Every structure is written in C-alpha cells, then in structure tokens.
Amino acid sequence: MFPNLETERLVLKEILPSDVEAIYSIFSNEEVTKFYGLSTFNKMEQAEKLIQAFTRNFQSEKGVRWGIERKGVPGLIGTIGFNSWSKAHQRAEVGYEIHPDFWRNGYASEAVAKIVEYGFQEMELTRIGAIVFVENNDSSQLLMKQGFEKEGILRKYMYQNNKAFDVIMLAKFNRQNGGDE
C-alpha cells in the first residue's frame, strides 16, 4: 500500500499513469533538469517510462517517489522521494524537483521535512543522504536548513548534457536510531 502523506499545504501522493502530462511538464523544463543528472524530456514516452520506473522501484523496495500537489488544487507541481533505498543498511538518498512556476514558495522545504520525518519514523532509516551539484546552491541551502550536513565533494560524479560535474554529498542522521554522529 502506497503511503500518501500530508503537510500543512501539500499532499504527497502516489504518481500514477494519469499524471503523465504533469511529469512531462516538469521534466521537459530545462531549468528543472539543469542540475538533475537526467536529460531534459522531449517525448511524452519518457514521462511514461519514468512513472513506470517509480512504480517498479517502490514495488521492489528500492525507492519511493511521491507526487507533490497543493491541497485543494489537483495536478502535480513536482516529485520527491527516496532513491537508493537500502533496508539492510537503513539508508536512502532524498531527491526532489519542483516546476519553476512554484519555486520560492517553501514547497520543497515542506515536502523534504515531511519525508525525512517519514523516513526516520516509518522506514526506520538511520541515514538520509543527498547528492547535489556543486553549482546548485539553492538545493544545498534548503537541505542544510533542514539539518543536513555537508560531508564532502564527489569529483566528476554526475553527468549532465555529456559533461561531468562535481557534487556535494550531504546527510542527515536519525539520532534515535543509531545515527550518533
């Protein structure tokens, strides 16, 4: 059963095939994919395949991805979730994106706070990591305001538009579940 979540202003819900146009709108925007490590979409089929990948990852317990909607306003404005989920090692990596029409409204911060809480309390994670392009100051700042700490730089770690980029590794620990750093 998919875990739908709510915050004060948002609904975090399962991403369904009916969300394909919204997913395409988000991932076909170069401002969104600029620091994503994924080529900008130019075909609706790419959005369909991404939704299928989100579903497979959840079913195989390798990740969970929520669609982000504003309460009372149907339609996704972004997605957020955990990638590289390892139950055995009680860790996952957070990833998110918001359509630029909804930037600077605090939606990403609100969604990150909710899934971090869910990850520590319900998924029993000890560590939640994040990989952020060095150039993506806004995302690094958002995560640090949420209690994530910089751990280091991974050189030439991600490719975007056939160019290798350095990334910052950040992490937050569940102090009640063995994360005593």
C-alpha positions in Angstrom: 0.0 0.0 0.0 1.5 3.3 -1.1 2.0 5.8 1.9 0.2 9.0 1.0 1.3 11.9 3.2 0.1 15.4 4.0 1.6 18.6 5.2 0.0 21.9 6.1 -0.2 22.9 2.4 0.7 19.8 0.4 -0.4 16.3 -0.4 2.3 13.8 -1.2 0.7 11.0 -3.3 1.4 8.1 -5.5 2.4 9.0 -9.0 0.0 7.4 -11.4 -0.1 7.0 -15.3 -2.7 9.7 -15.3 0.0 12.1 -14.0 2.0 11.7 -17.2 1.3 15.3 -18.6 2.4 16.9 -15.3 5.5 14.7 -15.1 6.3 15.7 -18.7 5.8 19.4 -18.0 8.2 19.2 -15.1 11.0 17.1 -16.7 10.8 18.8 -20.1 11.8 22.1 -18.5 15.5 22.8 -18.8 15.5 24.8 -15.5 14.4 21.7 -13.7 16.8 19.2 -15.3 19.8 21.7 -15.2 21.2 20.1 -12.0 19.4 16.7 -12.2 21.7 14.3 -14.0 18.8 13.4 -16.4 18.4 14.7 -19.9 15.5 17.1 -20.5 12.5 15.2 -21.8 11.4 15.8 -25.4 8.8 13.0 -25.7 5.8 12.1 -23.6 7.0 8.4 -23.6 9.9 9.5 -21.4 7.5 10.6 -18.8 5.6 7.4 -19.1 8.8 5.4 -18.6 9.8 7.5 -15.6 6.4 6.8 -13.9 6.9 3.1 -14.6 10.3 3.3 -13.0 9.0 5.0 -9.9 6.4 2.2 -9.6 8.9 -0.6 -10.1 11.3 1.0 -7.5 8.5 1.1 -4.9 7.3 -2.4 -5.6 10.9 -3.8 -5.3 11.6 -1.7 -2.2 14.5 0.2 -3.9 12.9 3.6 -3.6 9.7 5.6 -3.1 8.6 8.6 -5.1 5.7 10.9 -4.2 4.0 13.4 -6.5 3.7 16.8 -4.9 0.3 18.5 -5.1 -1.0 21.6 -3.4 -4.0 20.9 -1.1 -7.3 21.5 -3.0 -5.5 22.1 -6.3 -5.3 19.0 -8.5 -2.1 18.5 -10.5 1.5 17.7 -9.6 3.9 20.6 -9.1 6.9 18.3 -8.5 8.1 15.0 -7.1 10.1 14.0 -4.1 11.3 10.7 -2.8 14.0 8.3 -1.7 16.4 6.7 -4.2 19.0 4.0 -3.5 16.9 2.8 -0.5 18.7 0.0 1.3 16.6 -1.6 4.1 19.6 -3.7 5.2 21.7 -0.6 5.8 18.9 1.6 6.9 19.7 4.4 4.4 18.3 6.2 1.4 19.0 9.3 -0.7 16.5 12.1 -1.0 15.7 13.6 -4.4 13.2 16.2 -5.4 12.2 18.8 -8.1 9.6 21.4 -8.3 8.3 23.1 -11.5 9.8 26.6 -11.7 6.3 28.1 -11.6 6.2 27.1 -8.0 9.7 27.9 -6.9 10.4 30.1 -3.9 7.2 29.2 -2.1 8.7 26.8 0.5 7.0 23.8 -1.1 10.3 21.8 -1.4 11.3 22.6 2.2 7.9 21.5 3.4 8.0 18.3 1.4 11.6 17.4 2.4 10.7 17.9 6.1 7.8 15.5 5.8 9.5 12.7 4.0 12.6 13.0 6.3 10.3 12.5 9.2 8.6 9.6 7.5 11.9 8.1 6.5 13.2 8.1 10.1 10.0 7.2 11.9 8.2 4.8 9.5 11.0 3.4 7.3 13.4 3.2 10.3 16.2 4.9 8.3 19.4 5.8 10.2 20.9 7.9 7.4 19.3 10.0 4.6 21.8 11.3 2.1 21.6 13.8 -0.7 23.7 14.4 -3.8 23.7 17.9 -5.0 25.5 19.5 -7.9 28.2 21.9 -6.5 26.6 24.7 -8.6 23.1 24.1 -7.1 23.4 26.5 -4.1 19.6 26.7 -3.6 19.3 23.0 -3.1 22.3 22.8 -0.8 21.0 25.7 1.3 17.5 24.1 1.5 18.9 20.8 2.8 21.2 22.5 5.3 18.3 24.4 6.7 16.6 21.0 7.2 19.6 19.8 9.3 21.6 18.1 6.6 25.4 18.4 6.9 28.0 18.6 4.1 30.2 15.5 4.1 32.4 16.2 1.1 32.7 16.6 -2.7 32.5 13.7 -5.1 34.5 14.7 -8.2 33.1 14.1 -11.7 30.3 12.1 -10.1 27.3 13.1 -12.3 26.9 13.7 -16.0 24.5 16.4 -17.4 24.5 17.1 -21.1 27.6 14.9 -21.7 29.7 16.9 -19.2 30.9 15.5 -15.8 30.1 17.5 -12.7 31.3 17.5 -9.1 28.6 17.0 -6.5 28.3 17.7 -2.8 27.3 14.8 -0.5 25.1 15.8 2.4 23.4 13.7 5.0 21.1 13.8 8.0 21.1 11.2 10.7 18.3 9.7 12.9 19.8 10.2 16.3 17.2 7.9 17.9 18.0 5.0 15.5 21.8 4.6 15.8 22.8 7.7 14.0 25.0 9.1 16.7 27.2 11.5 14.6 
